[in-house]
Amino acid sequence: MEDVLEVYQRPYDPLHPVICMDEKPYQLLDDVSPPQPVKEGTPRREDNEYERKGTCCLFAFVEPLTGWQYISASPRRTMLDWAREIKHVLTECFQGAEKVLLIADNLNTHFIKSLYEAFPAAEALSLAKRLEIHYTPKKGSWLNIAEIELSILSRQCLDRRIASLERLSAEIYAWQTERNLNATPVRWQFTTADARIKLHSLYPKL
C-alpha cells in the first residue's frame, strides 16, 4: 500500500509517467423484442427478457496527473491480450517515455512473463525494461485510480444493452474521446502519513 501511495506523490514527469491499469469483464446483451420508443407522456419501454451474446474484457489505462485515458474491449482476458495492450501503451501512447510506472493489481496475467509469452525474447525484454510495475495489495483495489474510471464508464456509457464487441468498442471510443478532450487530472489526497493514522490497524504491532 505504501509503495503505491508513494508513487502517487511523485510530481508529473513525461519521461516517467504514472499509469493506472485495471480490467473489467462485460456481458454482451441483445433485446429479444425491440424496445418501444419514447412517446409524449410515455417513457421508453424495454422488455425484461434479453439474449446473451457472450462476454468480453475491458482494459483501462489512466494517467491521473493529466486525465488521459485509453480503454479497449477484447474478446478474452489472457496473458497475450494483456501483453498486447501493454505494448500498445508503451509503443503508441507513450513512445517518448523512458519508463512507464504502472499501477496494477495482482491478477495472474499482470506480470512480465506475459510479455515473453506474447513476443520474441528480445522484444519482450525491450518492453520490460520500459515498464516498472507497482502492485496494489490484495483487497486494496481502491488504490487503483483506473478502477474509478471504469466505474464512471459503466454508469455513463455501459448501463444499457450492447449486443456486439464492435458496437461496444465504438461506444467506448466515442466516450473516451470526449473524456480526453475534457481531461480532468486526478488529485490523489490520501498519503502514506494518512494511512499510518487512519489505517493503523493494518500495520504490524511491534
DOMI-862301 format. One record per residue: residue in one letter; x, y negated, z negated of N, C-alpha, C, O in turn. Coordinates in steps of 0.05 Angstrom, whole numbers, padded with zeros to 5 digits, always signed. Each point is the difference from the previous one (the first is absolute). Example, Ala and Ser with C-alpha at 12.3 -4.5 7.8 and 13.67 -1.06 7.14 Angstrom:
<pts>
a+00264+00114-00156-00018-00024+00000+00018-00024+00000+00021+00000-00013 s-00028-00021+00027+00016-00024-00001-00015-00022-00014+00010-00022-00004 
</pts>
This chain:
<pts>
m+00017+00024+00000-00017-00024+00000+00017-00025+00000-00004-00018+00016 e+00024+00017-00033+00017-00024-00002+00016-00004+00026+00005-00022+00007 d+00002+00044+00006+00015-00002+00025-00017-00015+00021+00010-00018+00013 v-00036+00025-00011-00018-00013+00019-00005-00029-00008+00001-00017+00017 l-00005+00012-00043-00005-00027-00009+00024-00018+00006-00003-00023+00006 e+00027+00034-00009+00024-00017+00006+00002-00006+00029+00009-00022+00008 v-00017+00041+00009+00000-00006+00029-00019-00022+00007+00006-00017+00017 y-00029+00016-00030-00020-00021+00005+00010-00027-00008-00010-00020+00009 q+00030+00018-00027+00010-00025-00009+00021-00012+00018+00009-00022-00004 r+00000+00037+00024+00021-00010+00018-00011-00022+00018-00023+00001+00009 p+00040-00021-00004-00009-00022+00018-00002+00011+00029+00012+00020+00007 y-00026-00035+00009-00004+00008+00028+00027+00001+00015+00015-00020-00002 d-00010+00041+00016+00025+00003+00015-00007+00015+00026-00005+00024-00001 p+00005-00038+00024-00008+00013+00025+00019+00022+00008-00008+00018+00016 l+00032-00018-00026+00019+00022+00006-00005+00025-00017+00008+00022+00007 h-00022-00026-00030-00007+00022-00018-00029-00003-00009-00005-00004-00024 p-00013+00007+00043-00029-00004-00007-00010+00022-00018+00008+00023+00002 v-00027-00031-00020-00013+00020-00017-00027+00007+00013-00017-00017+00005 i+00013+00042+00001-00024+00010+00014-00013+00021-00018+00013+00019-00009 c-00039-00022+00005-00015+00020-00015-00015+00018+00020-00011-00009+00020 m+00012+00035-00025-00012+00020+00018-00019+00018-00015+00006+00009-00022 d-00029-00004+00033-00019+00019-00011-00016+00012+00022+00000-00010+00023 e-00014+00032-00029-00017+00013+00020-00026+00008-00012-00003+00003-00025 k-00017+00001+00042-00027+00005-00009-00015+00019+00020+00001-00006+00024 p-00013+00027-00034-00016+00017+00018-00026-00015+00008-00010-00016-00015 y+00001+00022+00039-00025-00013+00009-00016+00021+00016+00010+00015+00016 q-00037-00014-00022-00018+00018+00013-00014-00013+00023-00013-00021-00004 l+00014+00032+00028-00013-00011+00023-00029+00011+00000-00005+00024-00002 l-00014-00042+00005-00029+00007-00001-00015-00013+00023+00007-00022+00009 d-00027+00036+00001-00017-00010+00021-00029+00002-00008-00007+00016-00017 d-00010-00033+00029-00028+00001-00005-00013+00023+00015+00006+00006+00023 v-00025+00008-00036-00015+00021+00013-00022-00013+00016-00005+00010+00023 s-00007-00031-00033-00020-00015+00016+00008-00029-00001+00010-00010-00020 p-00014-00005+00042+00009-00028+00001-00013-00017-00022-00024+00003-00005 p+00039-00021-00007-00011-00018-00020-00021-00018+00013+00003-00007+00024 q-00022-00001-00039-00020-00020+00010+00011-00028-00005+00007-00007-00023 p-00005-00009+00044+00013-00026-00003-00016-00019-00017-00024+00004-00007 v+00037-00026-00001-00013-00021-00016-00022-00013+00016+00003-00007+00023 k-00026+00003-00036-00022-00015+00011-00008-00021-00020+00007+00001-00023 e-00022-00020+00033-00009-00022-00018-00016+00012-00023-00021+00012+00004 g+00031-00017-00028-00014+00010-00024+00006+00029-00007-00010+00010-00020 t+00027+00004+00037+00007+00028-00005+00030+00004+00002+00012-00007+00020 p+00001+00018-00040+00029+00004+00001+00007+00024+00018-00017+00015+00009 r+00042-00013-00002+00010+00023+00016-00005+00026-00016+00005+00001-00024 r-00016+00019+00038-00006+00025-00014+00017+00022+00011+00004+00003+00025 e+00007+00013-00043+00019+00021+00008-00008+00026-00014-00006+00001-00024 d+00005+00020+00040-00008+00026-00010+00022+00011-00019+00024-00004+00005 n-00032+00016-00027+00019+00011-00019+00016+00023+00011+00023+00006-00008 e-00034+00008+00028+00013+00023+00012+00022-00010+00019-00004-00019+00015 y+00027+00033-00016+00022-00008+00018+00014+00026+00009-00005+00022-00009 e+00022-00026+00029+00016+00022+00011+00029-00005-00005+00011-00021+00005 r+00002+00041-00017+00029-00002-00006+00017+00005+00024-00004+00020+00014 k+00022-00039-00009+00017+00001+00024+00029+00006-00006+00018-00004+00017 g-00012+00013-00041+00027+00006-00008+00012-00021-00019-00014-00018-00009 t+00039+00021+00004+00014-00018-00018+00026-00010+00013+00009+00011+00020 c+00002-00032-00032+00025-00011+00009+00014-00013-00024-00010+00001-00022 c+00032-00014+00027+00016-00012-00021+00007-00028+00007+00009-00005+00023 l-00012-00014-00041+00008-00028+00004+00027-00005-00013+00003+00006-00024 f+00016-00016+00039+00026-00008-00011+00000-00031-00002-00005-00014+00020 a+00012+00004-00043+00000-00029-00005+00027-00009-00009+00012+00012-00018 f-00001-00034+00031+00025-00012-00008-00006-00030-00004-00011-00013+00017 v+00019+00003-00041-00006-00028-00007+00026-00013-00010+00014+00011-00017 e-00009-00036+00026+00022-00015-00010-00012-00022-00019-00010-00019+00010 p+00012+00023-00036-00014-00017-00019+00007-00030+00003-00017-00017-00002 l+00043+00011+00005+00008-00028-00001-00006-00016+00025+00002-00024+00000 t-00011+00037+00022-00009-00014+00024-00029+00004+00006-00012-00015+00015 g+00000+00037-00026-00027+00006+00007-00003+00017+00025-00023+00007+00008 w+00045+00000+00005-00001+00016+00024-00008+00028-00006+00005+00011-00022 q-00019+00002+00041-00008+00028-00004-00002+00014+00026-00005-00012+00021 y+00008+00038-00022-00002+00018+00023-00015+00025-00009+00009+00013-00019 i-00031-00007+00032-00016+00024-00008-00006+00016+00025-00008-00011+00021 s+00012+00037-00023-00006+00017+00023-00016+00024-00009+00000+00008-00023 a-00013+00005+00042-00016+00024-00005+00012+00023+00015+00006-00002+00024 s-00002+00024-00038+00013+00024+00011-00018+00024-00004-00014+00001-00020 p+00013+00017+00039-00017+00024-00003+00008+00017-00024-00016+00015-00011 r+00042-00017+00003+00010+00018-00022+00017-00016-00019+00007-00023+00004 r-00001+00036-00027+00018-00011-00020+00022+00021-00004-00001+00016-00019 t+00021-00017+00036+00022+00019-00002+00027-00015-00003+00001-00025+00002 m+00020+00040-00006+00027-00012-00001+00006-00015+00026+00012-00021-00001 l-00020+00034+00023+00006-00012+00026-00015-00027+00004+00011-00019+00011 d-00036+00018-00020-00015-00024+00002+00012-00023-00016+00003-00022+00009 w+00004+00029-00034+00013-00021-00017+00026-00009+00012+00006-00024+00000 a+00010+00042+00010+00026-00007+00012-00004-00018+00024+00015-00020+00003 r-00035+00025+00014-00004-00017+00023-00009-00028-00008+00008-00020+00012 e-00024+00018-00033-00009-00026-00010+00024-00016-00011+00003-00024+00005 i+00014+00038-00020+00024-00013-00011+00018-00010+00022+00011-00022-00001 k-00007+00038+00022+00016-00008+00023-00012-00025+00013+00015-00019+00007 h-00041+00018-00004-00013-00023+00012+00005-00025-00017+00006-00022+00011 v-00008+00024-00037+00004-00023-00017+00029-00010+00001+00005-00024+00001 l+00013+00043-00001+00029-00008+00000+00009-00010+00027+00015-00020+00001 t-00024+00031+00021+00011-00007+00026-00018-00020+00015+00011-00014+00018 e-00036+00012-00025-00018-00019+00014-00008-00024-00017+00001-00023+00009 c-00008+00028-00033-00010-00022-00018+00022-00015-00014-00001-00024-00003 f+00023+00038-00005+00021-00012-00015+00027+00008+00012+00019+00008-00014 q-00016-00010+00041+00024+00007+00013+00024-00017-00008+00023+00009+00002 g-00028-00033-00012+00022-00018-00008+00009+00003-00028+00019-00012-00009 a-00033+00029-00007+00007+00004-00028+00023+00019-00003+00002+00020+00014 e+00015-00026-00033+00022+00018-00006-00010+00025-00015+00008+00022+00005 k-00026-00027-00024-00012+00023-00015-00028-00008-00010-00004-00023-00009 v-00014+00041+00012-00028-00004-00010-00003+00014-00027+00006+00024-00003 l-00015-00039-00016-00006+00011-00027-00029+00009+00000-00018-00017+00000 l+00014+00043-00001-00027+00011+00003-00011+00009-00027+00013+00016-00014 i-00036-00027+00007-00015+00009-00024-00019+00022+00009-00017-00006+00017 a+00019+00030-00028-00018+00022+00008-00005+00018-00023+00015-00001-00020 d-00036+00018+00022-00005+00019-00021+00015+00027+00007+00014+00001+00020 n-00018+00019-00037+00016+00024+00002-00013+00022+00015+00003+00024-00007 l-00019-00030+00028-00011+00021+00016+00022+00016+00013+00022-00009+00005 n-00028+00034+00001+00021+00019+00010+00011-00007+00027+00020+00012+00008 t-00032-00031+00006+00011-00008+00026+00017-00025-00001+00014-00007+00019 h-00015-00008-00042+00014-00026-00002+00029+00003-00008+00008-00012-00020 f+00007+00027+00034+00028+00004-00007+00017+00000+00025-00010+00004+00023 i+00036-00009-00026+00018-00003+00022+00001+00026+00017+00004-00001+00024 k-00009+00024-00037+00001+00025+00015-00020+00000+00023+00004+00014+00020 s-00026-00029-00022-00020-00001+00021+00013-00012+00026-00008+00008+00022 l+00026-00027-00025+00014-00011+00023+00016+00022+00015+00001+00000+00025 y+00011+00018-00040+00016+00021+00012-00018+00021+00013+00008+00015+00018 e-00033-00012-00028-00019+00018+00013-00010-00011+00026-00007+00015+00018 a+00007-00041-00015-00012-00013+00024+00020-00007+00021-00006-00001+00024 f+00031-00006-00031+00020-00010+00019+00026+00014-00002+00006+00014-00020 p+00011-00016+00041+00027+00011-00002+00015-00012-00023-00006-00022-00009 a+00025+00037-00002+00014-00008-00024+00012-00027+00002-00001-00016-00019 a+00013+00009+00041+00013-00026+00003-00020-00023-00002+00005-00020-00013 e-00028+00024+00026-00021-00021-00001-00012-00001-00028-00006-00022-00010 a+00001+00045-00002-00011+00001-00027+00018-00015-00020-00009-00015-00017 l+00035+00020+00019+00019-00013-00018+00000-00030+00004+00002-00016-00019 s-00003+00007+00045+00000-00028+00006-00025-00014-00013+00002-00022-00010 l-00025+00035+00012-00024-00011-00013+00002+00001-00030-00007-00020-00013 a+00018+00042+00002+00002+00002-00029+00018-00021-00012-00005-00009-00023 k+00026+00001+00037+00018-00020-00010-00013-00027-00003+00009-00017-00015 r-00031+00013+00030-00014-00026-00001-00025+00001-00018-00016-00018+00001 l+00014+00039-00017-00023+00004-00016+00008+00005-00029+00016+00018-00006 e-00027-00034-00012+00005+00004-00029-00027+00003-00014-00016-00019-00002 i+00010+00044-00006-00027+00006-00010-00001-00002-00031+00017+00010-00014 h-00037-00025+00005-00005-00002-00029-00028+00012-00005-00020-00010+00010 y+00020+00032-00026-00025+00014-00004-00016-00010-00024+00012-00005-00021 t-00038+00003+00024-00017-00006-00023-00002+00025-00017+00001+00022+00010 p-00004-00025-00037-00002+00023-00017-00026+00015+00004-00020-00011+00010 k+00019+00036-00019-00024+00016+00002-00022-00015-00016+00005-00009-00022 k-00029+00008+00033-00023-00014-00012+00006-00031-00002-00013-00014-00016 g+00031+00005+00032+00006-00029+00000-00004-00013+00027+00014-00018+00008 s-00035+00028+00007-00005-00010+00027-00008-00030-00001+00001-00013+00021 w-00011+00003-00044-00007-00028-00002+00024-00019+00005-00004-00023+00005 l+00028+00034-00006+00024-00016+00005+00004-00005+00030+00016-00017+00008 n-00031+00031+00009+00005-00002+00029-00020-00019+00012-00024+00005+00001 i+00034-00028+00009-00017-00021+00012-00014+00010+00025-00021-00010+00006 a+00033+00030+00008-00013+00010+00024-00027+00013-00007-00018+00001+00016 e+00016+00010-00040-00025+00013-00008-00022-00021-00003-00023+00005+00006 i+00030-00029-00015-00019-00022-00002-00010-00008+00028-00023-00005+00004 e+00042+00004+00015-00008-00008+00028-00018+00021+00012-00019-00007+00015 l+00024+00033-00020-00018+00021+00010-00028-00003-00012-00019+00006+00014 s+00018-00014-00039-00026-00004-00012-00015-00022+00013-00025+00002+00005 i+00038-00024+00002-00012-00023+00014-00010+00009+00028-00022-00006+00008 l+00039+00022+00006-00007+00010+00026-00025+00017-00002-00018-00002+00017 s+00016+00019-00037-00023+00018-00003-00026-00016-00004-00021+00007+00011 r+00023-00029-00026-00024-00016-00006-00008-00017+00023-00024-00004+00006 q+00043-00007+00009-00006-00020+00021-00004+00012+00027-00013-00011+00017 c+00025+00035-00012+00000+00011+00027-00011+00028+00003-00011+00007+00020 l+00015+00010-00041-00005+00028+00003-00025+00010-00015-00005+00024-00002 d-00011-00043-00009-00024+00008-00015-00024+00006+00018-00022-00010-00005 r+00027+00025+00026-00021+00008+00020+00009+00025+00014+00023+00009-00004 r-00040+00001+00021+00007+00025+00014+00016-00006+00025-00008-00016+00017 i+00031+00028-00015+00018-00002+00024+00005+00028+00010+00010+00017-00016 a-00016-00012+00041-00001+00028+00009+00026+00010+00013+00003+00025+00002 s+00014-00042+00007+00024+00009+00015+00025-00014-00010-00001-00022-00010 l+00024+00035+00014+00025-00011-00007+00006-00025+00017+00013-00019-00010 e-00021+00019+00035+00005-00022+00018-00015-00025-00010+00012-00022-00001 r-00037+00025-00006-00015-00023-00010+00011-00009-00027+00002-00024-00005 l+00005+00043-00012+00011-00008-00026+00026-00016+00004+00003-00021-00013 s+00014+00029+00031+00025-00014+00005-00005-00028+00010+00013-00019-00008 a-00033+00016+00026-00007-00026+00011-00011-00018-00022+00007-00024-00001 e-00024+00034-00016-00011-00016-00022+00021-00009-00019+00001-00023-00009 i+00018+00041+00002+00021-00006-00018+00019-00021+00012+00008-00019-00013 y-00002+00022+00039+00017-00019+00013-00012-00028+00000+00014-00020-00006 a-00040+00018+00011-00013-00027+00000+00001-00012-00028+00005-00023-00003 w-00010+00040-00017+00000-00009-00028+00027-00010-00008+00003-00021-00012 q+00018+00037+00017+00027-00007-00009+00011-00024+00016+00016-00015-00011 t-00025+00012+00036+00009-00024+00015-00010-00025-00013+00015-00019-00003 e-00040+00019-00005-00011-00023-00014+00014-00005-00027+00006-00022-00007 r-00001+00044-00007+00014-00002-00026+00028-00012+00003+00008-00016-00016 n+00006+00025+00037+00027-00010+00004+00000-00029+00009+00019-00015-00006 l-00039+00006+00022-00002-00028+00008-00005-00018-00024+00009-00023+00000 n-00023+00033-00020-00006-00015-00024+00014+00013-00024-00011+00002-00022 a+00036+00005+00026+00015+00015-00020+00002-00015-00026+00006-00024-00002 t-00012+00039-00020+00001-00012-00026+00020+00016-00017-00004+00024-00006 p+00026-00036-00002+00020+00014-00016-00012+00009-00027-00018-00012-00011 v+00029+00034+00001-00008+00011-00026+00020-00009-00021+00024+00005+00003 r-00033-00018-00024+00018-00009-00021-00004+00019-00024-00018-00003-00016 w+00036+00022+00015-00001+00021-00021+00008-00013-00027+00022-00011-00003 q-00040+00012-00017+00004-00013-00025+00010+00018-00023+00013-00009-00019 f-00018+00035+00021+00006+00018-00022+00030+00007+00001+00009+00012+00020 t+00006-00019-00040+00029+00004-00001+00008+00022-00018-00016+00012-00015 t+00042-00006+00015+00011+00020-00018-00004-00008-00029-00006+00017-00017 a+00010-00043+00011-00004-00009-00027-00028+00004-00009-00005+00007-00023 d-00014-00012+00041-00029+00004-00006-00005+00030-00006-00014+00007-00019 a+00026+00010+00035-00004+00029-00003+00009+00010-00027-00013+00017-00013 r+00036-00028+00004+00011+00009-00026-00017-00008-00024+00002+00011-00021 i-00020-00031+00026-00018-00009-00021-00027+00014+00003-00010+00013-00019 k-00002-00015+00043-00027+00010+00004-00002+00030+00003-00020+00012-00007 l+00042+00000+00016+00000+00029+00004+00021+00013-00018+00012+00020+00008 h-00008-00031-00031+00021+00010-00018-00005+00030-00008+00019+00014-00006 s-00044-00005+00007-00006+00027-00007+00011+00021+00019+00003+00023-00006 l+00004-00033+00031+00011+00018+00020+00030+00005-00004+00011+00018+00012 y+00002-00035-00028+00029+00002-00003+00007+00020-00022-00016+00004-00019 p+00039+00009+00021+00008+00019-00021+00004-00014-00027+00008-00024-00001 k-00014+00038-00020+00005-00011-00027+00028+00008-00009+00006+00023-00005 l+00011-00043+00003+00028+00005-00007+00005-00006-00030+00022+00003-00010 
</pts>
